[in-house]
Amino acid sequence: MYYSRMNSTTATQLSFFKLLKAAHALEERLESSLAEVGLSSAKFGALNQLVQAREPLSLSELASRVACVRSNITQLVDRLETDGLVRRVSDPEDRRSVRAEVTQLGRDRHGAGAARVDAIQKGFSETINDADRDALERALSALRP
């Protein structure tokens, strides 16, 4: 009984570390591909939210949409602005507030990044069959809080 329980625990631990390794490999592939078009996953995520919004967003709203704290979004928008991908504009409803607006260069770079993300997703989809995809989805669902 002890040995079978230990083997099950060991197998679960190995699966856990394999999952972490696979997630890191996928993240590295994504970061590398986005870097080829001058983006990081954080920059792409922020641009994606701004493009989808179709209007300038307050930094608080953008922070909420990309799930980060306000101070981090300020630094991210600073980097995006330095790269010419966004600009800060006045908030017409609150003079104390500013909004982030995607520039044409930002839209172009977002399009290039989206093509990279789509290619990685397509490649992933082509390497995993339906049964494995269902098993992965069940495993990932079990990890969600």
C-alpha positions in Angstrom: 0.0 0.0 0.0 2.8 2.4 1.0 4.7 1.8 -2.2 1.7 2.2 -4.5 0.8 5.4 -2.8 4.4 6.6 -3.0 4.5 5.8 -6.7 1.2 7.7 -7.3 2.6 10.7 -5.5 5.9 10.5 -7.4 4.0 10.3 -10.7 1.9 13.3 -9.7 5.1 15.3 -8.8 6.7 14.3 -12.1 3.6 15.4 -14.0 3.6 18.7 -12.1 7.2 19.4 -13.1 6.6 18.3 -16.7 3.7 20.7 -16.8 5.8 23.6 -15.5 8.6 22.8 -18.0 6.1 22.7 -20.9 4.6 26.0 -19.8 8.0 27.6 -19.6 8.9 26.3 -23.0 5.7 27.6 -24.5 6.2 31.0 -22.8 9.8 31.1 -24.2 8.6 30.3 -27.7 6.0 33.1 -27.4 8.4 35.6 -26.1 11.0 34.8 -28.7 8.5 35.0 -31.5 7.1 38.3 -30.3 10.6 39.7 -29.8 11.1 39.3 -33.6 8.4 42.0 -34.1 9.7 44.2 -31.2 7.2 43.1 -28.6 7.1 41.2 -25.3 4.0 39.3 -24.1 3.3 42.1 -21.7 3.4 44.8 -24.4 1.4 42.6 -26.7 -1.2 42.0 -24.0 -1.6 45.7 -23.4 -1.8 46.5 -27.1 -4.3 43.8 -27.5 -6.6 45.3 -24.9 -6.3 48.8 -26.4 -7.0 47.5 -29.9 -10.0 45.5 -28.7 -11.4 48.5 -26.7 -11.4 50.6 -29.9 -11.0 53.7 -27.7 -8.4 55.1 -25.3 -8.5 53.4 -21.9 -7.7 54.9 -18.5 -4.6 53.4 -17.0 -6.7 51.9 -14.2 -9.0 50.2 -16.8 -6.0 48.9 -18.7 -4.4 47.6 -15.6 -7.6 45.8 -14.7 -7.9 44.3 -18.2 -4.3 43.0 -18.2 -4.5 42.0 -14.5 -1.6 44.0 -13.1 -1.2 46.8 -10.5 -1.4 50.4 -11.4 2.3 51.1 -10.9 3.3 48.3 -13.3 0.9 49.5 -16.0 2.3 53.0 -15.7 5.8 51.6 -16.4 4.5 49.4 -19.2 2.7 52.4 -20.8 5.9 54.4 -20.5 7.8 51.7 -22.5 5.0 51.5 -25.1 5.0 55.3 -25.4 8.8 55.4 -25.8 8.4 52.8 -28.6 5.8 55.0 -30.3 3.1 52.3 -29.8 0.8 54.3 -27.6 0.3 57.9 -26.6 -1.2 59.4 -23.5 -4.3 61.5 -24.1 -6.4 63.6 -21.8 -9.4 62.1 -20.3 -12.4 64.2 -21.5 -14.3 63.3 -18.3 -11.6 63.9 -15.8 -8.8 66.4 -16.3 -6.7 64.7 -13.6 -6.7 61.5 -15.5 -5.0 60.3 -18.7 -5.8 57.5 -21.1 -3.7 55.3 -23.2 -4.4 55.4 -26.9 -2.9 53.0 -29.5 -1.0 54.6 -32.4 -1.0 53.4 -35.9 2.5 52.0 -35.3 1.0 50.2 -32.3 -1.8 48.8 -34.4 0.7 47.6 -37.0 2.9 46.0 -34.4 -0.1 44.5 -32.7 -1.1 42.9 -36.0 2.3 41.5 -36.5 2.3 40.1 -32.9 -1.2 38.7 -33.4 0.0 36.8 -36.4 2.9 35.3 -34.3 0.5 34.3 -31.5 -1.8 32.7 -34.0 1.0 30.7 -35.6 2.1 29.4 -32.2 -1.5 28.5 -31.3 -1.9 26.8 -34.7 1.3 24.8 -34.2 0.2 23.8 -30.8 -3.2 22.7 -32.1 -1.6 20.6 -34.8 0.6 18.7 -32.4 -2.1 17.6 -29.9 -5.0 15.3 -30.7 -8.5 15.8 -29.5 -8.2 13.2 -26.7 -5.0 14.8 -25.4 -6.5 18.2 -25.7 -9.6 17.1 -23.6 -7.3 15.5 -21.0 -5.2 18.7 -20.9 -8.3 20.8 -20.5 -9.5 18.6 -17.6 -6.1 18.8 -15.9 -5.9 22.6 -16.3 -9.5 23.0 -15.0 -8.6 21.0 -11.9 -5.8 23.5 -11.2 -8.0 26.6 -11.4 -9.1 28.1 -8.1 
